[in-house]
Structures are given as structure tokens and as C-alpha cells.
Amino acid sequence: MEESEDVPKDFIKLKSEKLSIDEVSELVVSPYCGAVSLFIGTTRNNFEGKKVINLEYEAYTSMAETEMKKICRDVRQKWPSVKHIAVHHRLGVVPITEASVIIAVSSPHRAESLEAVMYCINTLKASVPIWKKEIYEDEYSWKENKECFWANSEK
């Protein structure tokens, strides 16, 4: 395969079904890359001493997809050697231990893919209109990301 046949691609997906780590990581594999870095954000069973039953995500879908594509463009400007990027986020109910978000990045060397993955998750939490509701045993709470610029602008 010539490198021109392995054109850099972005794989953006918002879905209500369970996310697949294998599917997301396989999307970014390239014979020209020696590194695939992954971030997997999962639902934990506790928050500040409260028992979490599950999480529930909602999104402004079209805007979220636009912002996710923008993150991919930014990654390519900052790390030109990055080959493929996948950002999959789950919507709806996400049970304990299941993935809410999976990000995968391939690049020729590990430094670029690791840095790009960290940039992707931090920027996603700060700028993409996806909202999380934590469901506890006897109550629930909508959570804002501490990185979220619009949540912090009113304080």
C-alpha cells in the first residue's frame, strides 16, 4: 500500500449503543504508524461519597459533531504527523464500567499520538455540547465539566 492510499481520516460518532474499544482502535491502525494511543472514559460507581448507579448523556448532536471535527482539525495542525483520529461518544444511559467515550489516534511515533489523545479529551470536555447526568441511589445531578468554558463564564 502506498502512503497516498492511506489518507488521514477522522472517525466521529455519537451513538446510544455500547462503544467497542476494538472497533475504535482498528479504525486508526495504519501500516505507516508505530503508535496507536487510546483514551477510554468509563462510568465509575462513586462520586464524592455517593453511590453512582449509572450515567446518562445528552448532546446537541449536530453542534457536537461539528465541534468534534474541529478538534480533529486542531490536532492535525498541532501534530502534522498524526494519521487517523477516532472520537466516539456514547449517548443515553451508560452503566458502571462501560465506556462513555473512546478516543484513538495513530501516528508514526508515540509522543504525538499520546499528546493528541490528551488534547482531544481535554478539548472535548471543554467545548463539545454533551451533558452528563449522574444517577445516584436516591437522586440525580447534572454535571458540568470543570473544563467547560461556557459553564465557567458566569462565575
C-alpha positions as CSV (number, residue, x, y, z in Angstrom):
1,M,0.0,0.0,0.0
2,E,1.3,3.4,-1.0
3,E,1.0,6.2,1.6
4,S,-1.3,8.1,-0.8
5,E,-3.7,5.2,-0.4
6,D,-3.8,5.6,3.4
7,V,-5.1,9.1,3.5
8,P,-5.6,10.6,7.0
9,K,-9.2,10.1,8.2
10,D,-11.3,11.3,11.1
11,F,-14.0,9.0,12.6
12,I,-16.5,10.9,14.6
13,K,-19.5,9.1,16.1
14,L,-22.2,9.8,18.7
15,K,-24.3,6.7,19.4
16,S,-26.6,5.2,22.0
17,E,-25.2,1.6,21.7
18,K,-22.3,0.3,23.7
19,L,-18.9,1.5,22.4
20,S,-16.3,-1.0,21.2
21,I,-12.7,-0.5,22.1
22,D,-11.6,-2.9,19.3
23,E,-13.7,-1.1,16.7
24,V,-12.4,2.3,17.6
25,S,-8.7,1.2,17.8
26,E,-8.9,-0.7,14.5
27,L,-10.2,2.4,12.7
28,V,-6.9,4.2,13.3
29,V,-4.4,1.5,12.6
30,S,-2.1,2.3,9.7
31,P,1.0,0.5,8.3
32,Y,2.8,3.9,8.4
33,C,2.3,4.3,12.1
34,G,4.1,2.7,15.0
35,A,1.8,4.1,17.6
36,V,-1.9,3.9,18.4
37,S,-2.9,5.7,21.6
38,L,-6.3,5.3,23.3
39,F,-8.3,7.1,26.0
40,I,-11.3,5.3,27.4
41,G,-13.5,7.2,29.8
42,T,-15.7,4.8,31.8
43,T,-18.5,5.1,34.3
44,R,-17.3,4.7,37.9
45,N,-19.5,3.6,40.8
46,N,-19.0,6.6,43.0
47,F,-18.7,10.4,43.2
48,E,-17.8,12.3,46.3
49,G,-19.0,9.6,48.6
50,K,-22.3,8.9,46.7
51,K,-23.0,5.6,45.1
52,V,-23.4,6.2,41.3
53,I,-26.0,3.8,39.6
54,N,-25.2,5.0,36.1
55,L,-24.6,8.0,33.9
56,E,-26.9,9.5,31.2
57,Y,-25.6,11.6,28.4
58,E,-27.4,14.1,26.1
59,A,-26.0,16.1,23.3
60,Y,-26.8,18.9,20.9
61,T,-25.8,16.4,18.2
62,S,-25.1,18.5,15.1
63,M,-23.1,21.0,17.1
64,A,-21.3,18.3,19.0
65,E,-20.2,16.6,15.7
66,T,-19.1,20.0,14.3
67,E,-17.0,20.7,17.4
68,M,-15.5,17.2,17.4
69,K,-14.5,17.7,13.7
70,K,-12.9,21.0,14.8
71,I,-10.9,19.2,17.4
72,C,-9.6,16.8,14.8
73,R,-8.6,19.8,12.6
74,D,-6.8,21.4,15.5
75,V,-4.9,18.1,16.2
76,R,-3.7,17.9,12.6
77,Q,-2.4,21.5,12.9
78,K,-0.6,20.8,16.2
79,W,0.7,17.3,15.3
80,P,1.0,17.1,11.4
81,S,2.3,13.5,11.6
82,V,-1.0,12.2,13.1
83,K,-2.6,9.8,10.7
84,H,-6.0,8.8,11.8
85,I,-8.3,10.1,14.6
86,A,-11.4,8.4,16.1
87,V,-13.7,10.1,18.6
88,H,-16.7,8.0,19.7
89,H,-19.0,9.2,22.5
90,R,-22.0,7.4,23.9
91,L,-25.3,9.0,24.5
92,G,-28.1,7.8,26.7
93,V,-27.6,5.5,29.7
94,V,-24.1,4.3,30.4
95,P,-23.8,1.6,33.1
96,I,-21.0,1.2,35.6
97,T,-17.7,0.1,34.0
98,E,-18.9,0.8,30.4
99,A,-17.2,3.3,28.1
100,S,-18.7,6.8,27.7
101,V,-16.0,8.0,25.4
102,I,-13.2,6.3,23.4
103,I,-10.6,8.4,21.6
104,A,-7.9,6.8,19.4
105,V,-5.0,8.4,17.5
106,S,-2.4,6.9,15.3
107,S,1.0,8.4,14.4
108,P,4.5,7.3,13.4
109,H,5.8,7.7,16.9
110,R,4.2,7.6,20.4
111,A,4.8,11.1,21.6
112,E,2.5,12.7,19.0
113,S,-0.4,10.2,19.5
114,L,-0.2,10.4,23.3
115,E,-0.2,14.2,23.2
116,A,-3.0,14.3,20.7
117,V,-5.2,12.0,22.7
118,M,-4.8,14.1,25.8
119,Y,-5.6,17.2,23.8
120,C,-8.7,15.6,22.3
121,I,-10.3,14.5,25.6
122,N,-9.5,17.8,27.4
123,T,-10.8,19.9,24.5
124,L,-13.9,17.7,24.1
125,K,-14.8,18.2,27.7
126,A,-14.2,21.9,27.4
127,S,-16.0,22.7,24.2
128,V,-18.4,19.9,23.0
129,P,-22.1,20.3,23.9
130,I,-22.5,16.9,25.7
131,W,-24.2,16.9,29.1
132,K,-23.8,14.3,31.8
133,K,-26.4,13.3,34.4
134,E,-25.2,11.2,37.3
135,I,-27.9,8.9,38.7
136,Y,-27.4,8.1,42.4
137,E,-29.5,5.7,44.6
138,D,-32.0,8.4,45.6
139,E,-31.3,11.4,43.5
140,Y,-29.5,12.7,40.4
141,S,-27.3,15.6,39.4
142,W,-26.5,17.2,36.1
143,K,-22.7,17.7,36.0
144,E,-20.7,20.4,34.2
145,N,-17.2,19.7,33.2
146,K,-14.8,21.9,35.1
147,E,-13.0,22.5,31.7
148,C,-16.2,23.7,30.1
149,F,-15.7,27.4,29.0
150,W,-19.4,28.3,28.9
151,A,-20.1,27.0,32.4
152,N,-17.2,29.0,33.9
153,S,-18.0,32.3,32.1
154,E,-20.9,33.1,34.5
155,K,-18.9,32.7,37.7
